[in-house]
Amino acid sequence: MRTLILPALVAALLVQASCQSSTKTKEADTELANTPAAGSPDADTASSSAAVVYKLPDAKAFAGEKDGKAIQLYTLKNKTMQVAITNYGARLVGLLVPDKAGKLVDVAPGFASAKDYQSEGGAFFGPIVGRFGNRIGKGTFTLDGKTYKTELNNNGNTLHGGPSGFHNQVWTASQSGDTSLKLTYVSKDGEGGFPGTVTTSVVYTLTDNGLRIDYTATTDKATPYNPTSHGFFNLNGEGSGTINNHVLMIDADRYSVVDKGLIPQGEPAPVAGTPFDFRKPTAIGARVNEKNEQLTFGSGYDHNFVLNKKGSTGLTKGVEITGDQSGIKMEVLTTEPAVQFYGGNFFQGSDIGKYGKPINYRDAFALEAQHYPDSPNHPTYPNTILRPGQTYKQTTEYRFSVAN
């Protein structure tokens, strides 16, 4: 990593940080708003994180209660990686992986305490979201002849299960050994407006070179079901600045065209000839400021990409992304048919990360393996209805290496 930055650049960054940190934000606006961060220029610069000593958060800062249930922090380790996960929202709190110099870098931006995650700014940082990850238009769907209305939290829509979603619940945790943690949550019939009692189990496992997430679920009534991990990443390390210089490849020929509320409109469209074509490795920021209606609606990238799985329903690679400073490469493999790429367009610098630095405009990205948004209202989309007697299964894995 570079440790020297020209004085002019330092001055520019200080001005940028001042503008960003003085702008008030609301957590739901992390992915909920439809306007860009005020006073936040889309700078293609990054602050050096060479002086940062990355380590996992103090477990004592996560000891607490919510709704009478104990919140704790759990640590997984192997020879090369470390991960911190809390049972509040089954969320990823920190992830240490080696960079090109062999230094451990925390690539999962987040917060230092459970209290921070219960604030407006922490709701969608790192959790498992559900029952239905992403959006349900107008919070309404019809299933087996009955119309349901779910909690609204996103411009008249339901996002990530609404306020009562998985992210805001304390899960039951069971850890055996250093490399695996099982978390379970029972969502009662009617919670958030969804039918059926659903039991979800999520197992985080450290592999030799990655973090795997295995999901299983059952229900006693038919219900929409589309959980995903809302982990945030910056492969240069938390606090290192913009992710716009990360180089991204998404193996997707099509993406979901959305309206102003980011609800899909009709069938997915070709990425060819658009700023959404990441089939060849491209810097995230290379085209993010182009004049394009879809980029305007999302204030940048906040779209569903349909993966080229070529008939495969197994674990296949859909995404590859590399940090420009660290050389850390992350591959996303999943059994899901799609992935939501969100470029951190609504961070405004008023939330402070676990290393004492503000999380600014486009300082982190999310890659959410999923079925399509608003699927219950689109019969031609891949099925998201879980029924009694069925067992939902999903696996997503983030694999890490150093780019050549």
N, C-alpha and C positions, 0 to 999 in steps of 0.2 A: 504494500500500500504506500501511497505517497504521503510523506509527513510534512512537506513544505508546500505552502500555498502563497501565491503572489499577494503582496499587501493589498492591491486593488481588489482582488477577489475576496479577500477577507472583509474588506469594507463593504463590498456589495452584499456579502452574506449576512453581515450584521444588520444592514438595513432591511434585508428580506426577513430575517428572523424577528426583528422588531415589529414589522408590519403584521407578520403572521401571528405572533404571540399576543398582539393586542386585540385580535379579533375574537369575539366571543363565539363559541359554538355550542351546539347541543349534540349529544351522542347519536340520537336517532338520525341526525343530519350526516353522520359519517357515511351512510349509504342511502339516506332517505331524501335529502334535499335534491332540488333540481336546478340549483344555481351554483356557480363556481365560488370558491372561497374568495371573499372580498379582500382586496389588498394583497393577494398572494400570486406573485409572478411565477410563471412556469419555468423557473431557472433550470438549466441543464448543468448545474454545478453540484458538488457534494462536499460536505465537510469531512475532514479526516477523522477516522475513529481509531487511529493507531495508538493513541494514548489511553484509550478506554480499556479497563480490565473487565472483561465480561465474566459474569458468574450468575448462577441461578439465584432467585430471590430468597429472602429469609422466610422459612416456613412459619415463623412466629407471626409474621405480618398477615398470614392467611388464616390464623386460628380465630374462629368466630362462629356466629350462628346466623341463620336466616330462617324465619318461620319455624323456629324450634329445632332446626336441623344443623348439625355441626358442619362447618366449612373447614377444609384442610388442604394443604399443598402436598403433592406426592412427587417424588423424584425417581426417574429412571436413568440408568447409566450402563454403558458398555465400554469397550476399550477406547473408542474414539469419540463418542457422543454423549451428551447429557440433555435431559428434557425435564421440565417442570410442568405439572398439570394440576389444576384444582378441580375438586368435585363441584364447585359452584359453576354451573353451566358446562361441566365436562370440558373445560377450556384449556387450550394450550397457552402457557404463560411465558415459557422461555425454551429455546432450543439452541444448544451449543454444538457447532460443527467446526472442523478444522478448515482454515483457508489455505491459499497457495503457499503460505509461509509456515504452515503447521500450527498457527495460532488459533485458539478456540474463539469463535465469533458467534454472538447471539443473533440469529437470523430471524427471530420471532418477536417483533416489537410488542410491547405490552406494558403492564403496570406492576407496581411494587407491592400492592396489598389487595386483599379481597374487598376492602372498602372502596378502593378506586374502581374496581370492576362493577360495583353496585351503583356507581354514579352514572349520570347521563352519558358521560364520555366513554364508559367502559362496556356498555351493553353488548355490542357485537364485536368486541375484540377477542378473537380466539376461540369462541365456544362452538359446541355442536348445536346447530340451529334446527328447529322443527316445531310442530310436526312437519310443516311444509316450508322447506328452505326456499328462499326467493319470494316472489310476489304472487298473490291471488288477486286478480282484478276486482275492485270494489268490495273485496272481502266476501264475495258471494259465489256459491257453486251449487249445482243441483246434482244429487246422487240418488239413484234408484227412485226417482220421482219426487224426492223431497228436497226443498231448497234450504240451504244452511247459510248463516251469516256469521262470519268470524270477526274477531277483534281487529279494528283498524289502527294502523300506526304509520302510514306512509302515503300521504296525499290522497286519502280516501281508499287506500288499498291495504291489504294485509301483507306484511313483510316478515319473513322468518318466523311464522307462527304467531305473530302479534306480541303484545306485552307479556302475555302468560306463557310464552314459548319456552323451549328447552333451555335457552340461554339464561333464563332468569330463575332456574330451579336448582336445588341442591340434589345431586345424584348420590346414590349409594355406591361406595368405592370398595374394591377388594384387590389388594396387591399381594402377589406371591412372587418373590424373587425381584431382581434388579431391573428386569427388562420388560415387564408387562403389568398393565393396570386395567382392571375391568370396572366400568361404571354403568349403573343401571338406574333407569327412571321409569316410573309408572305414571302415565298421563291419564287422568280420569276422564270418563265420558262427559263431554260437554266443555272440557277445558279449552278456553280460547274460542269456543264456538264449534269445535270439531266433534264429530260423533265417535263413540266407541272408547273403551279403555285400552290404551296401547302400552305395551311393555317394551321398552327399548334397552338394549345392551350395546355398549361401545367398548371395544378393547383396543387400547393403545399398546403397540409393541415396538420396541427398538430392535431393528434388524442390524446386520453387520454394517450397513451403510445407509440406513434410512429409518423413517418413522411410518409404521403401518397402522391404519385405522380400520377395524372390522366392525361392521354394524349387523345386528340382528333385531328383528321386532315381530311381535304378534299383536293381534287385535281381536276384540269380541264383537265388533260391528265394522262394516265397511267404512273406510275413511281415506281421505287423501293423505299420502305419506311420502315425504321427499326430504329426508334429513341430509345435512352436509356439514363439513367442517368449515368454519369461518375464520380459519387461522390467517393472520397477517404475516407478511414476510418482507424483509429487506436483506438481500444476500450480501450486502456490504457490511451489515451489522446495524443494530438499532442505533439511531442517532447519527448515522453517517450521511444523511441527506437524501436527495431525490433518487427515485427508482427509475427515472426516465432514461438513464443510460444503460440499464439492464438490457440484455439482448434476449428476446423472447421468440420462441417457436411454438405455435399451436397447430396441431395436425387437424385442421378443420377446413372443409371446403365451403361450409355454410354457417351463418350466424342468424340470430333472431333479431329481426327489425322490430323496433318498439315505438310506442307513442310517447308523449311527453311525460307520462307517468311510469315509463319503462315497462309497460305491459306489452308482450309480444303481439304482433299484428299479422295474422295469417301464417303461412308456411315460411320456414327459414329461407334466407336469400343467399346467393353466392357471395363469397368474400372477394372474388376476383375483381380487380379494378377499384377496390375501396381501401380505406385506411385500416380495415379489419382483416386484411390478408397477412397473416403471420405464418404462412406455410413455409416461408424461408426465414431464417433467423434475422430479426429486425429489432433495432432499439425501440423501446416502448415509446419514447418521446419523438421518434422520427416524423410521425404524421399526426400526432395527437392534437395539434393546433390547426389542422387543415379545416377549410370551410366545408362542413359536412353536417347535415341535419341530425344524423344519429349521434355524432360526437357532441353536438349542441344539447340534445336531449339528455345525454348522460354526463354532461360536463366533462367529457373525456370517455374513457372506456369503462363501461358498466353493462356488459352484454353477455348473452349466452352463446357459446360456440358449440356447434354440433360436431362431435369428434368423428373422424374417419375410422370407425372400428371395423369396417369391411366385413360385417356379419358376425364379428366376434363378440361374445358376451362375457368373455373372461377379462382378466387384468391386462390391460394394454396401455402402452405409453401414449399420452395425448399431448403433453406439454414438456418443453425444456426451456429453462431460463438460467442465465448466467450473470452474476454480479460483476460489474466492470472493474471494480477496485480489488475485490477479494479473490476473484477467480473461482468462487464457489458456484457450482452448477447444481441445479435442482431439477429432477425429472418427476413429473406427476404421472403415476400409473393408476388406472381406475377401472372398475367394472361398469361405471355409469356412462350414459350415452353422450353427456355434454359437460361443459365446464363454464362457469361464470367467471370472466376476467374483470376484476374491479381494480382500477388504478389509483385509488386513494384520492379521488377528486374533491372530497368534502372535508378533509382534515384542515383545520384552521389554526393550529398551533397553541390552542388553549388547554390541551390535555398533555400532561407531563408524563413521559415514559419512565421506565424503571431505572434508567441511568441519569435521570435529572434533566433530560433535554425534551423540549416540546416536540410533539409529533406533528409535523408541518404538512402542508399541501404536497401530495404525491410523495410522501416519505415511506409508504408501504403499499403493498399490493396484496390482493387475495385471489386465489384460484380455487373456486368452489365446485368440486365434482358433484353433478346433480342430474336430475331429469329437468325438462324444460320448465321455465316459469309459467304460471297460470295454466298448467296442464289440465286441471279439472274442468276448465271451460273450453278445451280444445280437443274434441274426440279423436282427431287424427294424430295427436302427439303421442309419444310413448306413454304407456299406462302408468299412472301413479296411484291407483286405488288398491289399497291393501284390504283383503277380506279375511273373515274368520277361516281358520284352517290353513291359511298360508303363512309362510315364514319369510319375511323380508330379509334379504342379505345384500350387503354391499362391502366392497373393499376398496380403499384408496391408500396409496403409498407415496410418500415423498422420499425420493432417493437422492443422496448427496455425493458429489465427487468434486474434483478440481479440474477445471477446463485445461486442455492441453495448449 
